[in-house]
Amino acid sequence: MDSSHRPLRAITFSQAVENSPSLARLAHLVQDSNDRLKAIESLIPETLRSAVQAGPIDEGIWCLLVSSNAAAAKVRQLLPLIQSRLIDKGWKVTSIRLKILITRK
């Protein structure tokens, strides 16, 4: 039997991350984004929290995903406070973008 045609062996997500620097970086960015959202959650009115999700991070720019234009308008008013909180917690945030999630029906 040719050794180049070995059956593939299933691995866990953790094992895949450990074996791949690019997956490890992606997993770190996802965790960092979720940690940021947890740090600012108390600044977002409780009724609006379910409309906001952690988004991608790209060189000092963090993206928040919001469920509607109305939610984005309210969150936009909080951006200076949110950015200040993140900086106080040690994150380097040059700006925060809002992206509206479009739901497909």
N, C-alpha and C positions, 0 to 999 in steps of 0.2 A: 504494500500500500504506500502511495506517495505521501510523504509527511507534509507536503504543502496543502493537502486536502483534508486536514484534520477537522473533525466536527467542532463547531463553535461551542464554547462553554459559557453559560450565563454567568454574569458577575453582578454584584450589587452596585447601586449608584455610588456608594462610598468608595468601593474599589475602583470604579471608573474614574472618579475624581482624583484619587491618589495616583493613578497611572497616567493622567493627562494634565499637563500644566494649563492648557487652555480651559479645560473643564473646571479645574481648581480655581482659576481666576474668575470664571463666570459664577461659580458657586459663592465665592467670596463677595462679589458685587451684589448678588441677590440678597445675601445675608446682610450686607452693609445697608442696602436700600430698605430692607425690612426693619433693621435697627433704627434707622433714621425716622421711619414712620412711627415707630413706637415712642421715640423721643419727643415727637411733636404732637402726638395724638391728643394730649390734654389741651392743646391750643385750638383744636378743631371742635366746634360745637357738637355735642353728642348726636344730635339729629342728622348731622352731615358726615359723620365718620364713616358710615357704610358706603358713602359715595366716593371715597378717596382710597386709592391704592398706591402702593409703592411702585415706582417705575424705574427705568434705567438710570445709571450714573455714567457720565462721560466727562472726564477731566474737569471736575469742579462744578459741573452742571448736573443737577438732580431733576428728574422729571417725576411729577405727581400725575397719576392717571385719575381723572374724575369722570363721573357718570353722566353729567349733563352740563349745558351752558350755565344754568342757574347755579349749580354747585361750583363751577369754575369761577363765576363772578364773586361768590362769597369767599372762596379760598384765596382768590387773588388779593382780596383786602387784607388777608392774614400773612401774606408773603414776607413782609419785612420782619414781623414777629417770628415767623417760622425760621427764616434765615438766621436771625439773631440767636435763637435757641440752639440751632445746629452748630453755629460757630462757638457758642459758649460750651457746648458739649465736646468740642474738639474736632469737628468735621470742617474741612476746607470746602466751603460752598461759595462759588462765585455768583451763581444764579440758580433760580428754581423755575423750571418750565412747567406749564400745565398742559396736559393733553386730554382732550375729551374723547372718551371711549364711545364709539358708535356701535350700537347694538343692531344686529341684523335680525330681521323678523322673517 
